[in-house]
Amino acid sequence: MAFVVPAEIGHAPYAAPLIWYLTGNFRRVQIVALLRKLFPQLSEDAWLLFADGYRESTEDLLVTKLEQFEFLEEPPAEGTEVTLSEWQRWGCRLRPFLLQSGVRGLYEELAVHLQTSRLGAVARASVGYVTGANEFFHLRPSAAREAGIPERFLCPTVRNARCLPPNVLTKETVECWLRRDDPVLLLRLSSHEKPPRAVQEYLDSPAGREARESYKCRNRHPWYAVPDVTFPDAFLSYMSGEGPSLVANVARCACTNSLHAVQMKNGASVSDLQASWSHPLTRLSCELEGHPLGGGMLKLEPREAARLVIPRRDLALTRRELRCIEEGIAELRRWRHYE
């Protein structure tokens, strides 16, 4: 059996049942990872899947890396033998096996080091709120004044990562947004309180009547009460080129679901987390625990963010180890086509 498959077979949770089935029903299973796009006109990467020996089973699979596809009479003979236990140890992902064994071994060693921890142990990353009608629920200051909406029903919010400064979101930045009349005021209404007259008139406006017909709005009660609005300790971008950014939320803004809201826990601080964020080990972990999205982008889901390995400031690495980590970062960026 032979298939062209999406490269998501290397990392997606829904690929795991397929691999379990194949290894349980075929004597030989092989994944061929192609660096150069099989279909250059698409943003989607494609790999190759081979299986042979139906009605038998195997305890490992072969992962072969090729720079580009060329016709072969038989599947490539060489590759990395990956046992099912190894594959499980890496979260049922094949993408880590694009790296040399030395990089993988060092990462596994550092992941359980006394001077590192998983992000999930010190913080919780979750998606921001979903309005269902962003243009209606996010107002410019001038529009809010014109509608007569009281300030207590408005809160400043971050709509996307492009709005964020490099390290810290301050009240000065928010004031700058407001002076520019940016649409950064979230209409935040309670489900238990009757809206005042001015707010009700805005809800009953043509824009409001259109908004309440959107899927999210018509499936919540009342339709105008946006759920899951929080004011996190920091923001984490979940789609990025070079790598995700972590920005402290000193201004105490909310955020939409185009960002992750990060709440610190167990006595950890944002400043300590930020001090470790640019460390090579953290950057490698983002590449390994996240996944490529297409077009060179890296995506980090909440469950992936929780697995990020975060070093303490006093973690000492040798030059050889640092070089090994940097090589791993470069290799995974090459495979997701980040220039």
C-alpha positions as CSV (number, residue, x, y, z in Angstrom):
1,M,0.0,0.0,0.0
2,A,1.3,3.5,-0.8
3,F,-0.3,6.9,-0.2
4,V,0.6,10.6,-0.5
5,V,-0.4,12.0,2.9
6,P,-0.3,15.4,4.6
7,A,2.8,16.1,6.6
8,E,0.5,16.4,9.6
9,I,1.0,12.6,9.9
10,G,4.2,13.7,11.7
11,H,2.5,15.6,14.5
12,A,-1.3,15.7,14.5
13,P,-3.2,13.9,17.3
14,Y,-5.5,12.4,14.7
15,A,-2.5,10.7,13.0
16,A,-1.8,8.5,16.0
17,P,-4.8,6.1,15.5
18,L,-3.8,5.6,11.9
19,I,-0.2,4.7,12.8
20,W,-1.5,2.3,15.6
21,Y,-3.7,0.6,13.0
22,L,-1.0,0.3,10.4
23,T,1.6,-1.1,12.7
24,G,-1.0,-3.5,14.1
25,N,-1.9,-4.8,10.6
26,F,1.2,-4.6,8.5
27,R,4.6,-6.1,8.8
28,R,6.5,-3.0,7.5
29,V,5.4,0.6,7.8
30,Q,7.5,3.5,6.4
31,I,7.0,7.3,6.4
32,V,9.1,9.3,3.9
33,A,9.4,12.9,4.9
34,L,10.1,15.2,1.9
35,L,11.8,18.6,2.6
36,R,11.1,20.1,-0.8
37,K,7.4,20.5,-1.5
38,L,5.8,17.7,-3.5
39,F,3.2,20.2,-4.7
40,P,5.0,23.6,-4.9
41,Q,1.8,25.5,-5.6
42,L,0.3,24.5,-2.3
43,S,1.2,25.7,1.2
44,E,0.5,22.1,2.4
45,D,3.5,19.8,2.8
46,A,3.0,16.2,1.7
47,W,4.9,13.1,2.8
48,L,4.7,9.5,1.6
49,L,3.3,6.5,3.4
50,F,4.2,2.8,2.6
51,A,2.9,-0.3,4.2
52,D,3.6,-3.9,3.3
53,G,2.8,-7.4,4.7
54,Y,-0.9,-7.1,5.4
55,R,-2.4,-9.2,8.2
56,E,0.9,-9.1,10.1
57,S,2.2,-6.5,12.6
58,T,5.3,-4.6,13.7
59,E,6.7,-2.9,16.8
60,D,8.6,-0.2,14.9
61,L,8.4,2.0,11.8
62,L,10.9,3.4,9.4
63,V,11.2,7.2,9.0
64,T,13.2,8.3,5.9
65,K,14.2,11.9,5.2
66,L,14.6,13.0,1.5
67,E,15.5,16.4,0.2
68,Q,13.1,16.0,-2.7
69,F,10.9,13.4,-4.4
70,E,12.4,11.4,-7.2
71,F,11.0,8.3,-8.9
72,L,12.2,5.0,-7.3
73,E,11.2,1.4,-8.2
74,E,11.0,0.6,-4.4
75,P,10.6,2.6,-1.2
76,P,14.0,4.0,0.1
77,A,15.8,1.3,2.1
78,E,17.5,3.6,4.6
79,G,16.0,5.6,7.5
80,T,15.6,5.8,11.2
81,E,14.1,2.9,12.9
82,V,11.5,4.2,15.4
83,T,10.0,1.8,17.9
84,L,6.5,2.3,19.0
85,S,7.6,3.0,22.6
86,E,10.0,5.7,21.3
87,W,7.2,7.2,19.2
88,Q,4.9,7.2,22.3
89,R,7.6,8.8,24.4
90,W,7.7,11.7,22.0
91,G,4.0,12.3,22.3
92,C,3.0,10.0,19.3
93,R,4.9,12.4,17.0
94,L,7.3,11.6,14.2
95,R,8.5,15.2,13.6
96,P,11.2,14.9,16.3
97,F,12.8,12.1,14.3
98,L,13.7,14.7,11.6
99,L,16.5,15.6,14.1
100,Q,19.8,13.8,14.6
101,S,19.7,11.3,17.5
102,G,22.2,13.5,19.4
103,V,19.8,16.4,19.5
104,R,16.9,14.3,20.5
105,G,18.9,12.6,23.3
106,L,20.1,16.0,24.7
107,Y,16.6,17.4,24.6
108,E,15.2,14.3,26.5
109,E,18.0,14.6,29.0
110,L,17.4,18.3,29.6
111,A,13.6,17.9,29.7
112,V,14.0,16.0,33.0
113,H,16.9,18.1,34.4
114,L,16.4,19.5,37.9
115,Q,17.0,23.0,36.5
116,T,14.2,22.8,33.9
117,S,10.5,22.5,34.1
118,R,7.5,22.2,31.7
119,L,5.6,25.4,31.1
120,G,2.5,23.7,32.4
121,A,4.1,23.4,35.8
122,V,4.4,27.2,36.2
123,A,1.7,28.7,34.0
124,R,-1.5,27.9,32.2
125,A,-2.0,28.9,28.6
126,S,-5.6,29.1,27.2
127,V,-7.2,30.6,24.2
128,G,-8.8,34.1,24.6
129,Y,-12.4,34.9,24.3
130,V,-14.6,34.5,21.1
131,T,-17.1,37.2,20.4
132,G,-18.7,35.8,17.3
133,A,-18.9,39.2,15.8
134,N,-15.6,41.1,16.3
135,E,-16.6,44.3,14.4
136,F,-19.7,44.7,16.6
137,F,-18.2,43.9,20.0
138,H,-14.9,45.9,19.5
139,L,-15.6,49.6,19.5
140,R,-13.5,52.6,18.7
141,P,-13.5,55.2,21.6
142,S,-15.3,57.7,19.3
143,A,-18.0,55.1,18.4
144,A,-18.5,54.3,22.1
145,R,-18.9,58.0,23.0
146,E,-21.3,58.5,20.1
147,A,-23.5,55.6,21.3
148,G,-23.3,56.9,24.9
149,I,-22.0,53.5,26.3
150,P,-20.8,53.9,29.9
151,E,-17.1,53.2,30.5
152,R,-17.9,50.4,33.0
153,F,-19.2,48.3,30.1
154,L,-16.0,48.7,28.1
155,C,-12.6,47.2,28.6
156,P,-9.4,47.5,26.6
157,T,-8.4,44.4,24.8
158,V,-5.7,42.9,22.5
159,R,-7.1,41.7,19.2
160,N,-4.0,40.1,17.7
161,A,-0.3,39.7,18.2
162,R,0.5,42.4,15.7
163,C,-0.7,45.0,18.3
164,L,1.7,43.9,21.0
165,P,5.0,45.6,21.9
166,P,8.0,43.3,22.2
167,N,8.1,42.6,25.9
168,V,5.6,44.5,28.0
169,L,2.1,45.8,27.4
170,T,1.8,49.0,29.5
171,K,-1.0,51.5,30.1
172,E,0.9,54.0,28.0
173,T,0.6,51.7,25.0
174,V,-3.2,51.3,25.6
175,E,-3.6,55.1,25.9
176,C,-1.8,55.4,22.5
177,W,-4.3,53.0,21.0
178,L,-7.2,55.0,22.4
179,R,-5.7,58.3,21.1
180,R,-5.5,56.7,17.7
181,D,-9.2,55.7,18.0
182,D,-8.3,52.1,17.4
183,P,-11.2,49.5,17.9
184,V,-9.8,48.1,21.1
185,L,-12.7,48.5,23.5
186,L,-14.5,45.3,24.2
187,L,-18.3,45.6,24.9
188,R,-18.4,43.5,28.1
189,L,-21.9,42.8,29.3
190,S,-23.0,40.6,32.1
191,S,-25.6,37.8,31.6
192,H,-27.2,38.7,34.9
193,E,-27.6,42.5,34.5
194,K,-30.1,44.3,32.3
195,P,-28.2,46.6,29.9
196,P,-28.9,50.3,30.3
197,R,-30.9,52.2,27.7
198,A,-27.9,53.4,25.6
199,V,-26.4,49.9,25.5
200,Q,-29.7,48.4,24.6
201,E,-30.1,50.8,21.7
202,Y,-26.7,49.8,20.5
203,L,-27.6,46.1,20.8
204,D,-30.8,46.8,18.8
205,S,-29.0,48.7,16.1
206,P,-28.8,47.3,12.5
207,A,-25.2,46.1,13.4
208,G,-26.5,44.5,16.5
209,R,-29.4,42.7,14.7
210,E,-26.8,41.4,12.2
211,A,-24.4,40.3,15.0
212,R,-26.9,38.3,16.9
213,E,-27.5,36.1,13.9
214,S,-23.9,34.9,13.8
215,Y,-23.3,31.3,14.9
216,K,-21.6,32.0,18.2
217,C,-24.1,34.7,19.2
218,R,-27.3,32.8,18.4
219,N,-26.0,29.8,20.4
220,R,-25.4,31.6,23.7
221,H,-27.8,33.2,26.1
222,P,-28.0,36.1,26.3
223,W,-26.3,36.6,22.9
224,Y,-24.5,39.8,23.9
225,A,-22.7,38.4,26.9
226,V,-19.2,37.4,25.7
227,P,-17.9,34.5,27.8
228,D,-14.4,33.6,29.0
229,V,-13.1,37.2,29.2
230,T,-10.0,37.1,31.4
231,F,-7.2,39.5,32.3
232,P,-4.1,37.3,32.1
233,D,-0.6,37.8,33.4
234,A,0.9,37.6,30.0
235,F,0.1,37.0,26.3
236,L,1.6,34.3,24.2
237,S,1.4,34.4,20.4
238,Y,0.5,31.0,19.0
239,M,1.3,31.6,15.3
240,S,4.7,33.0,14.5
241,G,7.6,33.0,12.1
242,E,10.8,33.0,14.2
243,G,9.1,31.8,17.3
244,P,6.3,32.7,19.7
245,S,6.6,35.9,21.8
246,L,5.7,36.3,25.5
247,V,4.5,39.7,26.5
248,A,3.8,40.7,30.1
249,N,0.3,42.2,30.6
250,V,1.0,45.1,33.0
251,A,-1.9,47.0,31.5
252,R,-4.3,44.2,32.5
253,C,-6.0,43.9,29.1
254,A,-8.1,41.1,27.9
255,C,-7.4,39.2,24.6
256,T,-9.2,37.5,21.8
257,N,-8.6,33.9,20.7
258,S,-5.9,35.1,18.3
259,L,-3.6,35.0,21.3
260,H,-3.1,32.7,24.3
261,A,-3.8,34.1,27.7
262,V,-1.1,33.0,30.2
263,Q,-1.9,32.8,33.9
264,M,1.1,32.1,36.2
265,K,0.8,29.6,39.0
266,N,2.7,27.9,41.8
267,G,4.4,31.2,42.7
268,A,6.1,31.6,39.4
269,S,6.6,35.1,37.9
270,V,6.3,36.5,34.4
271,S,9.7,38.1,34.7
272,D,11.4,34.8,35.5
273,L,9.5,33.1,32.6
274,Q,10.5,35.9,30.2
275,A,14.2,35.7,31.3
276,S,14.1,32.1,30.0
277,W,12.0,32.6,27.0
278,S,14.9,33.5,24.6
279,H,17.1,30.6,25.8
280,P,18.1,28.2,23.0
281,L,16.5,25.3,24.9
282,T,13.1,27.1,25.0
283,R,13.4,28.0,21.3
284,L,14.2,24.4,20.4
285,S,11.3,23.2,22.6
286,C,8.9,25.6,20.7
287,E,10.0,23.9,17.5
288,L,9.6,20.4,18.8
289,E,6.4,20.8,20.8
290,G,4.7,23.1,18.3
291,H,4.0,22.3,14.7
292,P,4.3,23.8,11.2
293,L,1.3,25.5,9.8
294,G,2.3,26.3,6.3
295,G,4.1,29.2,4.8
296,G,6.9,29.0,7.3
297,M,4.6,29.5,10.3
298,L,4.9,27.8,13.6
299,K,1.7,27.1,15.6
300,L,1.5,26.4,19.3
301,E,-1.7,25.0,20.7
302,P,-2.4,25.2,24.5
303,R,-1.6,21.5,25.0
304,E,1.6,22.0,23.1
305,A,2.5,25.1,25.1
306,A,2.0,23.2,28.3
307,R,4.8,20.8,27.3
308,L,7.4,23.5,26.5
309,V,10.7,22.9,28.4
310,I,11.7,26.0,30.3
311,P,15.2,26.3,31.8
312,R,16.1,28.1,34.9
313,R,18.5,31.0,34.7
314,D,21.3,28.9,36.4
315,L,21.1,26.1,33.9
316,A,24.7,25.7,32.6
317,L,25.3,24.2,29.2
318,T,28.6,23.5,27.4
319,R,29.5,25.0,24.1
320,R,28.9,21.7,22.4
321,E,25.5,21.4,23.9
322,L,24.5,24.9,22.9
323,R,25.8,24.2,19.4
324,C,23.8,21.0,19.2
325,I,20.6,22.8,20.3
326,E,21.1,25.6,17.7
327,E,21.6,23.0,15.0
328,G,18.3,21.4,16.0
329,I,16.5,24.7,15.8
330,A,17.9,25.5,12.4
331,E,17.0,22.0,11.1
332,L,13.4,22.2,12.3
333,R,13.0,25.7,10.9
334,R,14.3,24.4,7.6
335,W,11.7,21.7,7.6
336,R,8.9,24.2,8.1
337,H,10.3,26.4,5.4
338,Y,11.1,29.4,7.6
339,E,13.6,31.7,5.9
